[in-house]
Amino acid sequence: MDHEILINQCRQLIHDPVILKLVEQYVGRSVDNGGIYRYVKRGIPLGCSLSPPMGAA
């Protein structure tokens, strides 16, 4: 799942900037690979209660 597409879909449905910021923080994450951090632009966090509804969006 591409984060940019997901956020754009959420912007069409959610008009509260606080909630939109929370959604952006939910999908935006970085991973550590031996001290090198990279931003993840695709996928959703597994094990989070929001993953199923976001995956269905």
Helices and strands as residue ranges (DSSP letters): H 3-13, H 17-27, E 29-33, E 36-40, H 51-56
